[in-house]
Amino acid sequence: MLRLKPRRGPRPLPMARPRPVVSLSDVSLVLGKKKVLSHVSWRVMQGQSWAIIGPNGAGKTSLLSIVNGYRWPSSGEVSVLGRRFGEADLRELRKETGLVSAFLDSMIKDDRKVVELVVSGKFGSTRTWEEVQEADVERARSLLRSVGCAEQIGKTLSELSQGERQKVEIARALMAKPKLLILDEPCEGLDIASRQSFLAGLERLLGRRGRTTYIEVTHRTEDIPAGFDHVLLLREGRVVAAGEISKTLTSGNLSRCLGTDVELKRWKGRFYMTARSR
């Protein structure tokens, strides 16, 4: 009897392996005679949210300046959004990343209109060099409402508190629908009420972030929004620990990172540390 081979449907296509949004391999940075970063290897995957923690002088801001293409590593390899440094046009790359930093804040004049500043984020700049469409203005207003700044839409920056200004700059960073949003010490200089309001707004954004990847630099664990899932601990330019926040952000790792004995407690999704008495 002739036996027929059973017919099989088409083989399922293999799932594409996720590519890192940020990849640093054995990166070092020397400024003058000082080694600011030493053999840092780090990978950030799409949709993750990373907090970078370390004391002053740990190399946090230097690490961000490399990721944003404002500094070139002394050695090692860097790629962001699949583009390898040395081969990519970093000006175009910055249009796909959003940055909130005192570095940019110092470039923005106080007489700028709030909506105008937010719209400028579409062009990866702090100025609107191209013709602005009504759809751009409406998106800017929508973003301002989403970060809790509906009442600031018609104002200039000089009329805002520092906390309100930080929220406006997040709206600007989101204007171009970035794949990567980087926050450099966003709570610095905020009083406790402004900090809580700012973090609550950021947590709302995290809840509907979609494919956006977040990186926040801070030296205070209480400034990590609930919902962040990974952490990188730096000390003297070296990685102390990196990984899932539930496993990596521990009292022991944090004590080694900060160089002092601390106790870490978690409450309502946020982390609080206190110095241990000796």
Backbone as numpy.savetxt, mean C-alpha at the origin, in Angstrom:
# Nx Ny Nz CAx CAy CAz Cx Cy Cz
-15.69 -59.13 -30.41 -16.55 -57.94 -30.41 -15.66 -56.70 -30.41
-16.04 -55.71 -31.23 -15.28 -54.47 -31.28 -15.63 -53.60 -30.08
-14.62 -53.22 -29.36 -14.85 -52.36 -28.19 -14.50 -50.93 -28.55
-15.48 -50.09 -28.37 -15.25 -48.67 -28.67 -14.68 -47.95 -27.46
-13.72 -47.13 -27.73 -13.12 -46.33 -26.66 -14.08 -45.23 -26.24
-14.35 -45.10 -24.97 -15.30 -44.05 -24.56 -14.81 -42.66 -24.97
-15.74 -41.88 -25.42 -15.39 -40.52 -25.82 -15.20 -39.64 -24.60
-14.19 -38.86 -24.68 -13.91 -37.95 -23.56 -14.09 -36.51 -24.03
-14.55 -35.70 -23.12 -14.68 -34.29 -23.43 -13.31 -33.63 -23.47
-13.27 -32.39 -23.87 -11.98 -31.68 -23.92 -11.36 -31.55 -22.53
-10.05 -31.66 -22.52 -9.34 -31.53 -21.25 -9.48 -30.10 -20.73
-9.72 -29.97 -19.43 -9.80 -28.59 -18.89 -8.46 -27.89 -19.03
-8.53 -26.62 -19.36 -7.30 -25.85 -19.48 -6.67 -25.68 -18.11
-5.34 -25.77 -18.04 -4.69 -25.58 -16.73 -4.90 -24.16 -16.24
-5.13 -24.04 -14.95 -5.35 -22.71 -14.37 -4.04 -21.93 -14.40
-4.15 -20.67 -14.79 -2.95 -19.82 -14.83 -2.42 -19.61 -13.41
-1.12 -19.76 -13.28 -0.51 -19.55 -11.97 -0.53 -18.06 -11.64
-0.97 -17.70 -10.44 -1.00 -16.28 -10.09 0.39 -15.68 -10.13
0.48 -14.47 -10.68 1.78 -13.79 -10.75 1.86 -12.78 -9.62
3.05 -12.60 -9.09 3.19 -11.62 -8.01 2.98 -10.20 -8.51
2.35 -9.39 -7.68 2.20 -7.97 -7.98 3.52 -7.26 -7.72
4.19 -7.65 -6.65 5.52 -7.13 -6.30 6.45 -8.30 -6.06
7.63 -8.25 -6.65 8.62 -9.29 -6.42 10.00 -8.66 -6.26
10.59 -8.86 -5.09 11.96 -8.42 -4.82 12.80 -9.65 -4.55
13.93 -9.75 -5.22 14.81 -10.89 -5.05 16.21 -10.41 -4.67
16.61 -10.68 -3.42 17.95 -10.38 -2.93 18.31 -8.90 -3.15
17.39 -8.02 -2.79 17.57 -6.58 -3.03 18.34 -5.92 -1.90
19.35 -5.15 -2.26 20.09 -4.33 -1.30 20.13 -2.90 -1.83
20.21 -1.95 -0.90 20.27 -0.53 -1.25 21.32 0.14 -0.38
22.26 0.80 -1.01 23.31 1.54 -0.31 23.16 3.01 -0.65
23.04 3.85 0.39 22.96 5.30 0.22 24.17 5.91 0.91
25.05 6.54 0.11 26.30 7.01 0.68 27.15 5.82 1.07
27.47 5.74 2.36 28.22 4.59 2.86 27.37 3.66 3.71
26.06 3.98 3.76 25.17 3.20 4.63 24.36 2.20 3.83
24.31 0.96 4.30 23.49 -0.08 3.68 22.10 0.01 4.30
21.15 0.56 3.54 19.81 0.82 4.05 18.95 -0.44 3.99
19.10 -1.23 2.93 18.42 -2.51 2.79 19.46 -3.58 2.49
19.25 -4.76 3.08 20.26 -5.82 2.94 19.59 -7.15 2.57
19.76 -7.58 1.32 19.33 -8.90 0.85 17.85 -9.17 1.15
17.00 -8.24 0.75 15.55 -8.38 0.98 14.91 -9.16 -0.17
14.23 -10.23 0.15 13.42 -10.97 -0.81 11.98 -10.98 -0.31
11.05 -10.65 -1.19 9.66 -10.44 -0.75 8.74 -10.56 -1.96
7.62 -11.26 -1.78 6.64 -11.39 -2.85 5.24 -11.03 -2.34
4.54 -10.23 -3.12 3.17 -9.81 -2.81 2.29 -10.30 -3.95
1.29 -11.10 -3.63 0.41 -11.65 -4.65 -0.86 -10.79 -4.79
-1.50 -10.93 -5.94 -2.69 -10.12 -6.24 -3.78 -10.31 -5.19
-4.36 -9.19 -4.75 -5.45 -9.22 -3.80 -5.03 -9.29 -2.35
-3.74 -9.46 -2.09 -3.28 -9.49 -0.70 -3.18 -8.07 -0.16
-3.16 -7.96 1.16 -2.92 -6.68 1.82 -1.81 -6.87 2.83
-0.73 -6.10 2.67 0.47 -6.25 3.49 0.70 -5.00 4.33
1.01 -5.22 5.59 1.51 -4.15 6.45 3.02 -4.34 6.58
3.76 -3.25 6.45 5.21 -3.27 6.66 5.48 -2.53 7.96
6.07 -3.24 8.92 6.29 -2.67 10.25 7.78 -2.68 10.57
8.22 -1.65 11.23 9.60 -1.59 11.70 9.85 -0.28 12.41
10.88 -0.21 13.23 11.20 1.04 13.93 11.76 2.07 12.95
11.96 3.29 13.42 12.59 4.32 12.59 13.96 3.82 12.12
14.24 4.04 10.84 15.53 3.61 10.31 15.57 2.15 9.87
14.40 1.48 9.87 14.37 0.06 9.49 14.48 -0.15 7.99
14.22 0.90 7.20 14.27 0.78 5.75 12.91 0.72 5.10
11.85 1.02 5.85 10.48 0.89 5.32 10.25 1.82 4.13
10.55 3.11 4.32 10.31 4.08 3.26 11.23 3.83 2.07
12.45 3.41 2.33 13.39 3.08 1.24 12.85 1.92 0.41
12.26 0.94 1.08 11.67 -0.19 0.37 10.53 0.29 -0.53
9.68 1.17 0.01 8.58 1.71 -0.80 9.09 2.51 -1.98
10.16 3.27 -1.78 10.69 4.10 -2.87 11.19 3.24 -4.02
11.67 2.04 -3.70 12.07 1.10 -4.76 10.85 0.55 -5.47
9.84 0.12 -4.70 8.63 -0.44 -5.30 7.97 0.58 -6.23
8.02 1.86 -5.87 7.41 2.91 -6.70 8.32 3.39 -7.82
9.56 2.89 -7.86 10.47 3.28 -8.93 11.15 4.61 -8.73
11.12 5.16 -7.50 11.79 6.42 -7.23 13.26 6.21 -6.84
13.60 4.98 -6.44 15.00 4.63 -6.19 15.31 3.33 -6.91
16.58 3.19 -7.29 17.02 1.99 -7.97 17.84 1.15 -6.98
17.59 -0.15 -6.88 18.37 -0.96 -5.92 19.84 -1.02 -6.31
20.70 -1.11 -5.30 22.13 -1.25 -5.57 22.45 -2.63 -6.13
21.65 -3.62 -5.74 21.79 -4.98 -6.27 20.47 -5.71 -6.10
20.29 -6.80 -6.83 19.07 -7.57 -6.75 18.12 -7.27 -7.91
17.01 -7.97 -7.95 16.03 -7.84 -9.03 14.68 -7.40 -8.47
14.00 -6.53 -9.23 12.69 -6.01 -8.83 11.73 -6.09 -10.01
10.51 -6.56 -9.76 9.44 -6.44 -10.76 8.16 -6.03 -10.04
7.39 -5.17 -10.68 6.12 -4.69 -10.14 5.08 -4.82 -11.24
3.95 -5.44 -10.91 2.87 -5.66 -11.87 3.37 -6.36 -13.13
4.29 -7.31 -12.92 4.80 -8.10 -14.02 5.86 -7.42 -14.87
6.24 -6.19 -14.50 7.25 -5.47 -15.28 8.58 -5.45 -14.52
9.59 -5.90 -15.19 10.91 -5.98 -14.56 11.63 -4.64 -14.67
12.15 -4.18 -13.55 12.89 -2.92 -13.55 14.14 -3.07 -14.41
14.37 -2.06 -15.23 15.44 -2.12 -16.20 14.90 -2.34 -17.60
13.64 -2.84 -17.66 12.99 -3.07 -18.94 11.69 -2.29 -19.07
11.12 -1.86 -17.94 9.81 -1.22 -17.94 9.93 0.30 -17.95
8.90 0.97 -18.49 8.77 2.42 -18.41 8.10 2.72 -17.07
8.89 3.19 -16.11 8.36 3.37 -14.76 7.32 4.48 -14.69
7.36 5.43 -15.62 6.34 6.48 -15.64 4.97 5.89 -15.97
4.94 4.95 -16.90 3.68 4.28 -17.22 3.24 3.37 -16.08
4.21 2.73 -15.43 3.90 1.83 -14.32 3.20 2.58 -13.19
3.64 3.81 -12.93 3.06 4.59 -11.82 1.60 4.93 -12.06
1.15 4.88 -13.32 -0.27 5.13 -13.60 -1.14 3.97 -13.13
-0.53 2.82 -12.87 -1.28 1.65 -12.41 -1.11 1.41 -10.92
-0.38 2.31 -10.27 -0.22 2.21 -8.82 -0.71 3.50 -8.18
-1.29 3.39 -7.00 -1.72 4.56 -6.26 -0.82 4.74 -5.05
-0.44 5.97 -4.76 0.47 6.25 -3.65 -0.09 7.35 -2.78
-0.13 7.10 -1.46 -0.47 8.13 -0.48 0.74 8.27 0.42
1.41 9.43 0.35 2.68 9.59 1.05 2.94 11.06 1.32
3.68 11.33 2.41 4.09 12.70 2.69 4.97 13.24 1.56
5.64 12.33 0.85 6.47 12.73 -0.29 5.63 13.46 -1.34
4.45 12.91 -1.64 3.56 13.56 -2.60 2.84 14.74 -1.98
2.48 14.62 -0.72 1.75 15.69 -0.03 2.52 17.01 -0.09
3.84 16.93 0.01 4.66 18.15 0.00 4.66 18.84 -1.36
4.22 18.12 -2.41 4.19 18.68 -3.76 2.86 19.34 -4.10
1.89 19.25 -3.18 0.54 19.73 -3.48 0.27 21.04 -2.73
-0.12 22.08 -3.45 -0.39 23.38 -2.84 -1.75 23.40 -2.16
-1.84 24.17 -1.09 -3.06 24.22 -0.29 -4.24 24.86 -1.00
-3.98 25.64 -2.06 -5.09 26.31 -2.74 -5.76 25.43 -3.80
-5.29 24.18 -3.92 -5.89 23.27 -4.90 -7.31 22.90 -4.48
-8.20 22.81 -5.45 -9.55 22.35 -5.17 -9.54 20.85 -4.96
-10.35 20.39 -4.03 -10.38 18.97 -3.66 -10.69 18.08 -4.87
-11.74 18.41 -5.60 -12.14 17.59 -6.74 -11.05 17.58 -7.81
-10.44 18.73 -8.04 -9.37 18.83 -9.04 -8.20 17.91 -8.68
-7.85 17.88 -7.40 -6.75 17.02 -6.98 -7.09 15.55 -7.19
-8.30 15.16 -6.84 -8.71 13.76 -7.01 -8.66 13.37 -8.49
-9.17 14.23 -9.36 -9.17 13.94 -10.80 -7.74 13.75 -11.32
-6.77 14.49 -10.77 -5.39 14.38 -11.25 -4.82 12.98 -11.09
-5.40 12.21 -10.17 -4.92 10.84 -9.98 -5.11 9.97 -11.20
-6.05 10.32 -12.08 -6.27 9.55 -13.31 -5.04 9.56 -14.19
-4.25 10.62 -14.10 -3.10 10.79 -14.98 -1.78 10.43 -14.29
-1.87 9.84 -13.10 -0.66 9.47 -12.37 0.17 10.68 -11.99
-0.50 11.79 -11.71 0.18 13.05 -11.43 -0.55 13.77 -10.31
-0.05 14.94 -9.93 -0.78 15.78 -8.98 -1.38 16.98 -9.70
-1.29 16.99 -11.03 -1.86 18.04 -11.87 -2.69 17.41 -12.98
-3.67 18.16 -13.49 -4.48 17.67 -14.61 -3.91 18.28 -15.90
-3.06 17.50 -16.57 -2.40 18.00 -17.77 -3.25 17.77 -19.03
-4.28 16.94 -18.92 -5.11 16.64 -20.08 -6.53 17.16 -19.84
-7.33 17.16 -20.90 -8.70 17.65 -20.78 -9.51 16.74 -19.86
-10.24 17.35 -18.96 -11.02 16.60 -17.97 -12.43 16.42 -18.48
-12.93 15.19 -18.43 -14.29 14.89 -18.85 -15.23 14.97 -17.65
-16.50 15.21 -17.93 -17.49 15.27 -16.85 -17.56 13.95 -16.10
-17.33 12.84 -16.82 -17.33 11.52 -16.17 -16.21 11.41 -15.15
-15.07 12.08 -15.42 -13.95 12.08 -14.46 -14.34 12.83 -13.19
-15.00 13.95 -13.37 -15.42 14.75 -12.21 -16.43 13.97 -11.37
-17.36 13.30 -12.04 -18.37 12.53 -11.31 -17.73 11.36 -10.56
-16.73 10.72 -11.18 -16.03 9.63 -10.49 -15.29 10.16 -9.26
-14.67 11.32 -9.41 -13.96 11.94 -8.28 -14.93 12.21 -7.13
-16.10 12.74 -7.45 -17.09 13.01 -6.40 -17.55 11.71 -5.73
-17.74 10.67 -6.54 -18.17 9.37 -6.01 -17.10 8.80 -5.06
-15.84 8.92 -5.45 -14.76 8.42 -4.61 -14.67 9.21 -3.29
-14.87 10.51 -3.37 -14.86 11.33 -2.15 -15.98 10.91 -1.21
-17.14 10.63 -1.77 -18.23 10.15 -0.93 -17.89 8.80 -0.30
-17.23 7.93 -1.06 -16.92 6.58 -0.57 -15.91 6.59 0.57
-15.04 7.62 0.63 -14.07 7.70 1.73 -14.55 8.61 2.85
-15.81 9.03 2.78 -16.39 9.84 3.86 -16.11 11.32 3.75
-15.91 11.82 2.53 -15.60 13.24 2.34 -16.65 13.94 1.48
-17.90 13.55 1.61 -18.96 14.18 0.82 -19.05 15.68 1.09
-18.83 16.09 2.33 -18.97 17.51 2.69 -17.78 18.34 2.24
-16.70 17.67 1.79 -15.49 18.39 1.39 -15.40 18.59 -0.12
-16.39 18.12 -0.87 -16.32 18.14 -2.33 -16.09 19.54 -2.90
-16.72 20.54 -2.36 -16.60 21.88 -2.91 -15.51 22.73 -2.29
-14.65 22.13 -1.47 -13.65 22.91 -0.72 -12.28 22.88 -1.40
-11.36 23.69 -0.84 -9.95 23.62 -1.21 -9.22 22.87 -0.09
-7.99 22.45 -0.36 -7.23 21.69 0.63 -6.97 22.49 1.90
-6.84 23.81 1.77 -6.56 24.65 2.94 -7.70 24.63 3.96
-8.89 24.21 3.53 -10.05 24.17 4.42 -10.22 22.83 5.12
-9.31 21.86 4.87 -9.46 20.52 5.40 -8.58 20.29 6.63
-9.04 19.39 7.49 -8.19 18.91 8.57 -7.18 17.92 7.98
-6.17 17.55 8.76 -5.17 16.60 8.25 -5.81 15.24 7.94
-6.74 14.82 8.78 -7.41 13.54 8.54 -8.24 13.57 7.26
-8.94 14.68 7.03 -9.73 14.81 5.80 -8.82 14.83 4.58
-7.68 15.49 4.73 -6.74 15.56 3.61 -6.20 14.17 3.25
-5.94 13.35 4.26 -5.48 11.99 4.01 -6.52 11.19 3.24
-7.78 11.36 3.61 -8.85 10.65 2.90 -8.95 11.12 1.45
-8.81 12.43 1.23 -8.86 12.97 -0.12 -7.73 12.39 -0.97
-6.56 12.23 -0.37 -5.43 11.70 -1.12 -5.60 10.21 -1.42
-6.34 9.50 -0.59 -6.68 8.12 -0.93 -7.64 8.10 -2.12
-8.63 9.00 -2.11 -9.55 9.10 -3.25 -8.77 9.39 -4.53
-7.80 10.29 -4.45 -6.95 10.59 -5.61 -6.20 9.35 -6.09
-5.66 8.59 -5.14 -4.90 7.39 -5.50 -5.78 6.34 -6.16
-7.08 6.33 -5.83 -8.01 5.34 -6.39 -8.58 5.77 -7.74
-8.34 7.00 -8.13 -8.97 7.56 -9.33 -8.64 6.76 -10.59
-7.43 6.28 -10.70 -7.01 5.54 -11.90 -7.30 4.05 -11.80
-8.09 3.65 -10.81 -8.39 2.23 -10.59 -7.10 1.41 -10.49
-6.24 1.75 -9.53 -4.93 1.11 -9.47 -5.01 -0.36 -9.09
-4.06 -1.11 -9.60 -3.94 -2.52 -9.22 -3.19 -2.65 -7.89
-2.44 -1.61 -7.56 -1.65 -1.61 -6.32 -1.81 -0.26 -5.64
-2.22 -0.26 -4.37 -2.37 0.98 -3.60 -1.40 0.93 -2.42
-0.53 1.95 -2.35 0.54 2.00 -1.35 0.30 3.17 -0.41
0.28 2.89 0.89 0.03 3.90 1.92 1.26 4.00 2.80
1.91 5.15 2.78 3.14 5.36 3.54 2.83 6.17 4.79
2.78 5.49 5.94 2.48 6.13 7.23 1.25 7.02 7.12
0.10 6.49 6.68 -1.07 7.35 6.44 -1.67 7.95 7.70
-1.38 7.37 8.88 -1.97 7.89 10.12 -1.02 8.84 10.86
0.15 9.08 10.30 1.11 9.94 10.97 0.55 11.36 11.09
0.61 11.92 12.28 0.15 13.29 12.50 -1.33 13.42 12.78
-2.07 12.29 12.80 -3.51 12.35 13.08 -3.77 12.16 14.57
-4.74 12.91 15.11 -5.13 12.67 16.49 -5.96 11.39 16.54
-6.29 10.94 17.74 -6.91 9.62 17.88 -8.27 9.54 17.18
-9.06 10.63 17.24 -10.37 10.60 16.59 -10.22 10.55 15.07
-9.29 11.36 14.53 -9.05 11.36 13.08 -8.50 10.02 12.63
-7.65 9.41 13.46 -7.07 8.11 13.10 -8.16 7.04 13.00
-9.05 7.02 13.99 -10.11 6.02 13.99 -11.04 6.21 12.79
-11.35 7.46 12.49 -12.21 7.75 11.34 -11.54 7.33 10.04
-10.24 7.62 9.93 -9.49 7.26 8.72 -9.43 5.75 8.54
-9.10 5.02 9.61 -8.98 3.57 9.52 -10.33 2.92 9.23
-11.40 3.47 9.80 -12.74 2.92 9.51 -13.06 3.06 8.03
-12.70 4.19 7.43 -12.92 4.38 6.01 -12.08 3.43 5.17
-10.85 3.20 5.60 -9.97 2.28 4.88 -10.49 0.85 4.98
-11.04 0.50 6.13 -11.60 -0.85 6.29 -12.80 -1.06 5.39
-13.58 -0.01 5.17 -14.72 -0.11 4.24 -14.22 -0.36 2.82
-13.14 0.31 2.44 -12.56 0.10 1.12 -12.05 -1.33 0.97
-11.43 -1.86 2.03 -10.92 -3.22 1.98 -12.04 -4.23 1.76
-13.21 -3.91 2.30 -14.32 -4.82 2.17 -14.83 -4.95 0.74
-14.51 -3.99 -0.11 -14.96 -4.07 -1.51 -13.81 -3.80 -2.47
-12.61 -4.26 -2.10 -11.42 -3.91 -2.86 -11.30 -4.61 -4.20
-12.00 -5.74 -4.39 -11.89 -6.46 -5.66 -10.49 -7.01 -5.85
-9.84 -6.60 -6.94 -8.53 -7.14 -7.28 -7.39 -6.24 -6.83
-7.70 -5.16 -6.14 -6.66 -4.24 -5.70 -5.82 -4.85 -4.59
-4.50 -4.63 -4.68 -3.55 -5.09 -3.67 -3.13 -3.88 -2.85
-3.05 -4.05 -1.52 -2.71 -2.96 -0.62 -1.38 -3.21 0.09
-0.60 -2.14 0.24 0.60 -2.16 1.08 0.56 -0.93 1.96
0.70 -1.12 3.27 0.74 0.01 4.21 2.00 -0.07 5.04
2.71 1.04 5.12 3.89 1.15 5.99 3.49 1.85 7.28
3.89 1.30 8.40 3.58 1.92 9.69 4.59 1.43 10.73
4.69 2.14 11.83 5.50 1.62 12.93 4.64 1.33 14.16
3.29 1.44 13.97 2.36 1.14 15.06 1.39 0.05 14.62
1.30 -1.02 15.37 0.40 -2.12 14.99 -1.06 -1.69 15.02
-1.40 -0.74 15.88 -2.81 -0.32 15.97 -3.27 0.44 14.73
-2.31 0.82 13.85 -2.67 1.50 12.61 -2.87 0.53 11.45
-2.82 -0.77 11.72 -3.10 -1.76 10.68 -4.62 -1.96 10.64
-5.26 -1.69 9.53 -6.72 -1.85 9.47 -7.13 -3.32 9.63
-8.26 -3.56 10.24 -8.81 -4.91 10.27 -9.04 -5.36 8.84
-8.66 -6.57 8.53 -8.79 -7.07 7.17 -7.47 -7.25 6.46
-6.40 -6.63 6.95 -5.08 -6.87 6.37 -4.67 -8.30 6.69
-4.10 -8.99 5.70 -3.86 -10.42 5.88 -2.40 -10.86 5.92
-1.45 -9.95 5.61 -0.04 -10.31 5.63 0.78 -9.19 6.28
1.95 -9.55 6.76 2.82 -8.56 7.40 4.28 -8.86 7.08
5.05 -7.78 6.90 6.50 -7.85 6.70 7.15 -7.06 7.82
8.02 -7.69 8.59 8.71 -7.03 9.70 10.15 -6.75 9.30
10.57 -5.47 9.40 11.91 -5.05 9.03 12.66 -4.48 10.22
13.95 -4.76 10.27 14.82 -4.15 11.27 16.21 -3.97 10.66
16.70 -2.73 10.71 18.03 -2.42 10.19 18.21 -2.93 8.76
17.15 -2.77 7.96 17.23 -3.11 6.55 17.11 -4.57 6.22
16.86 -5.41 7.21 16.74 -6.85 6.99 15.34 -7.34 7.36
14.93 -8.42 6.72 13.63 -9.02 7.02 13.73 -9.86 8.29
12.91 -9.50 9.29 12.84 -10.28 10.52 11.87 -11.46 10.32
10.73 -11.18 9.71 9.73 -12.22 9.43 8.76 -11.69 8.39
8.13 -12.60 7.64 7.15 -12.21 6.62 6.18 -13.37 6.41
4.89 -13.03 6.27 3.91 -14.08 6.02 2.52 -13.67 6.45
1.64 -14.66 6.62 0.27 -14.40 7.04 0.26 -13.71 8.40
-0.58 -12.71 8.53 -0.54 -11.88 9.72 -0.91 -12.67 10.98
-1.81 -13.65 10.84 -2.25 -14.42 12.01 -1.12 -15.29 12.57
-0.15 -15.65 11.72 0.95 -16.50 12.16 2.24 -15.73 12.39
2.39 -14.60 11.73 3.67 -13.88 11.73 3.72 -12.73 12.72
2.59 -12.05 12.89 2.57 -10.91 13.82 2.34 -11.43 15.24
3.43 -11.80 15.89 3.40 -12.35 17.25 4.22 -11.46 18.17
4.02 -11.66 19.46 4.78 -10.86 20.43 6.27 -11.09 20.26
6.68 -12.35 20.02 8.10 -12.66 19.86 8.70 -12.01 18.64
8.05 -12.15 17.49 8.57 -11.54 16.25 8.60 -10.03 16.35
7.56 -9.45 16.94 7.49 -8.00 17.05 8.57 -7.47 18.01
8.84 -8.22 19.08 9.91 -7.82 20.02 11.26 -7.82 19.32
11.53 -8.82 18.50 12.80 -8.87 17.77 12.87 -7.73 16.75
11.74 -7.42 16.14 11.70 -6.37 15.13 11.96 -4.99 15.75
11.33 -4.72 16.88 11.41 -3.39 17.49 12.58 -3.24 18.44
13.21 -4.36 18.81 14.36 -4.29 19.70 14.00 -4.03 21.14
12.76 -4.31 21.50 12.30 -4.16 22.89 11.21 -5.19 23.15
11.04 -5.55 24.41 10.10 -6.61 24.76 8.67 -6.05 24.78
7.82 -6.55 23.89 6.44 -6.07 23.81 5.47 -7.24 23.85
4.25 -6.95 24.27 3.18 -7.93 24.26 2.11 -7.46 23.29
1.64 -8.38 22.45 0.68 -8.06 21.41 -0.67 -8.69 21.71
-1.72 -7.91 21.60 -3.07 -8.44 21.80 -3.94 -8.03 20.62
-4.90 -8.90 20.27 -5.80 -8.62 19.16 -7.21 -8.39 19.70
-7.84 -7.34 19.19 -9.19 -7.00 19.65 -9.96 -6.42 18.48
-11.10 -7.07 18.16 -11.97 -6.64 17.06 -11.20 -6.49 15.75
-10.31 -7.45 15.49 -9.59 -7.47 14.22 -8.39 -6.56 14.15
-8.13 -5.78 15.21 -6.99 -4.87 15.23 -5.97 -5.35 16.26
-4.71 -4.90 16.10 -3.61 -5.35 16.95 -3.12 -4.19 17.83
-2.93 -4.49 19.11 -2.47 -3.47 20.06 -1.27 -4.04 20.82
-0.22 -3.22 20.94 0.97 -3.69 21.65 1.27 -2.79 22.85
1.81 -3.42 23.87 2.25 -2.70 25.07 3.63 -3.22 25.44
4.44 -2.34 26.05 5.76 -2.75 26.51 5.61 -3.63 27.74
6.37 -4.71 27.80 6.35 -5.58 28.96 7.25 -5.00 30.04
6.72 -5.00 31.26 7.53 -4.53 32.40 8.56 -5.58 32.75
9.73 -5.13 33.17 10.82 -6.07 33.50 10.97 -6.19 35.00
